[in-house]
Amino acid sequence: MTDSRAKSLPLLYDCNRTSSLPPVYFHSSAPPPNHTPKLGELGEQLVAQSLKTQGWLILHRRWRCRWGELDLIAQHYPNTTPQPYQETCLVFVEVKTRSQESWDADGLLAITPHKQKKLWQAAELFLTQFPNLAHLPCRFDLALVSAQKVKPQPVSDFLPASVTLGQPVLWAGYQLTLQTYIHSAFAE
């Protein structure tokens, strides 16, 4: 490989100059990553729509920090819909979207104590970056979404205005169902 070609391709593996192994390059002919929405993103959008229907305001989606990602961060105002909450509440929602071949109880087993700790740390960092929300009571909810690829047919590109627990929605080539929503799924 000539030096000019090597400069045009990003180096994935930087070999030690004394190594006899050639460097490995990423070839630009590979399909671009993220060219279609990922299944997890579809599940998060479904859950966000369900929360909006119930009077929640989605403050952030996929908020990232060094501890990981918070899928949804939402705020509820008590007078918008009848809910068992008496005051404004901030909720961090972890969304697990799984296909039928799931081995981890539809995502429930993926919420290990280690994962819970990382989510807790991410939430603490979020609250330090948004101190105007730090006074609110907070909780961690868990949403489990099942997804089944549907055969090519006219499927809506838009989510319905209302998403109901247990009711399938045909969207973006999938049948998505918000299977389970667990309030206060875990605490510190």
C-alpha positions in Angstrom: 0.0 0.0 0.0 1.4 3.4 -0.9 1.9 6.2 1.5 -0.7 8.4 -0.3 -3.4 5.7 0.1 -2.5 5.1 3.7 -3.0 8.8 4.4 -6.5 8.7 2.9 -7.8 5.9 5.1 -8.3 6.2 8.8 -5.9 3.9 10.7 -7.7 1.4 13.0 -4.7 -0.4 14.3 -1.5 1.4 14.9 1.2 -1.2 14.5 4.4 -0.9 16.3 7.1 0.0 13.8 9.1 -3.0 14.8 6.1 -5.3 14.2 6.0 -7.4 11.1 2.2 -7.1 11.0 0.8 -4.6 8.4 -1.5 -1.9 9.7 -5.2 -2.4 9.4 -7.2 0.2 7.6 -10.9 1.0 7.4 -12.1 0.9 3.8 -14.5 3.7 2.9 -16.6 1.3 0.7 -18.3 -0.1 3.8 -21.9 1.0 4.3 -22.2 4.0 6.6 -23.2 3.2 10.2 -26.5 4.4 11.5 -28.1 4.8 8.0 -31.5 3.6 9.5 -32.9 4.2 12.9 -31.7 1.6 15.4 -34.2 -0.6 17.1 -33.4 0.9 20.5 -34.1 4.4 19.2 -37.5 3.3 17.9 -38.3 1.9 21.4 -37.2 5.1 23.1 -39.4 7.1 20.7 -42.4 4.8 21.5 -41.9 5.2 25.2 -41.5 9.0 24.9 -44.8 9.2 23.0 -46.5 7.2 25.7 -45.1 9.5 28.4 -46.2 12.6 26.5 -49.7 11.2 26.2 -49.7 10.9 30.1 -48.7 14.6 30.5 -44.9 14.2 30.8 -42.5 16.7 29.2 -39.5 15.0 27.6 -36.5 17.1 28.7 -33.8 15.1 27.1 -33.4 12.0 25.0 -30.2 9.9 24.9 -28.3 12.2 27.3 -24.7 11.0 27.4 -21.9 11.4 29.9 -18.8 9.4 30.9 -21.0 7.0 33.0 -23.2 6.1 30.0 -26.5 7.2 28.5 -29.8 8.2 30.1 -32.4 7.1 27.5 -35.2 9.5 28.5 -35.4 12.3 31.1 -38.9 13.5 31.7 -40.7 15.9 34.1 -44.3 15.5 35.2 -46.6 18.3 36.4 -49.2 16.9 38.7 -52.2 18.9 37.4 -51.9 17.8 33.8 -53.4 14.3 34.1 -54.7 12.2 37.0 -51.6 10.4 38.3 -50.6 9.1 41.7 -48.0 11.8 42.0 -48.7 14.8 44.3 -45.8 17.1 43.1 -43.6 17.7 40.1 -41.4 14.8 39.6 -38.3 14.1 37.5 -37.9 10.6 36.0 -35.0 8.9 34.4 -36.3 6.2 32.1 -34.2 3.2 30.9 -35.7 1.7 27.8 -34.9 -1.8 26.7 -36.2 -2.8 23.3 -35.9 -6.5 22.4 -36.9 -8.7 19.5 -38.5 -12.1 20.0 -35.2 -13.9 20.2 -34.3 -12.1 23.4 -32.5 -14.1 26.0 -32.7 -11.6 28.8 -36.3 -11.6 29.8 -37.2 -8.9 27.4 -34.4 -6.7 28.7 -35.2 -7.0 32.4 -32.1 -9.0 33.1 -29.9 -6.3 31.5 -30.6 -4.0 34.4 -27.8 -5.5 36.6 -26.7 -3.8 39.9 -23.6 -2.5 37.9 -25.9 -1.0 35.2 -28.1 0.6 38.0 -25.0 2.1 39.6 -23.9 3.6 36.2 -27.4 5.0 35.6 -27.4 6.5 39.1 -24.0 8.1 38.6 -25.2 9.5 35.2 -28.3 10.9 36.8 -26.2 12.6 39.5 -24.0 14.2 36.9 -27.1 15.3 34.9 -28.4 17.0 38.1 -25.1 18.8 38.6 -25.2 20.1 35.1 -28.9 21.2 35.5 -29.0 22.5 39.0 -32.4 24.0 38.4 -33.8 20.5 38.4 -31.8 19.1 41.4 -34.5 20.1 43.9 -37.1 17.8 42.3 -37.9 14.3 43.6 -36.4 11.8 41.2 -37.0 8.2 40.3 -35.8 5.6 37.9 -38.3 3.8 35.7 -37.9 0.9 33.3 -39.7 0.4 30.1 -39.6 -2.9 28.2 -40.5 -2.8 24.5 -41.0 -5.8 22.3 -40.2 -5.5 18.6 -41.1 -7.7 15.7 -40.1 -7.0 12.1 -43.1 -6.9 9.8 -43.2 -8.0 6.2 -43.1 -5.3 3.7 -46.5 -3.6 3.7 -47.7 -0.1 4.0 -46.5 0.8 7.5 -46.8 4.3 9.0 -43.7 6.5 9.2 -45.3 8.3 12.1 -46.1 7.2 15.7 -49.8 7.5 16.6 -50.7 10.3 19.0 -51.5 7.9 21.7 -49.4 4.8 22.7 -51.0 2.4 25.2 -49.4 -0.2 27.3 -49.8 -3.6 25.7 -51.2 -2.3 22.4 -49.0 -3.0 19.4 -48.1 -0.1 17.0 -47.0 -0.6 13.4 -44.2 1.8 12.8 -41.0 2.0 10.7 -41.2 -1.6 9.6 -41.8 -3.0 13.1 -44.6 -4.0 15.3 -43.6 -2.3 18.6 -45.3 -3.0 21.9 -44.7 -1.2 25.2 -44.9 -4.5 27.2 -44.0 -3.3 30.7 -43.5 0.0 32.4 -42.1 -0.2 35.9 -42.3 2.9 38.1 -39.4 3.3 40.6 -37.7 0.2 39.2 -34.7 0.6 41.3 -33.1 2.9 43.9 -29.6 3.6 45.2 
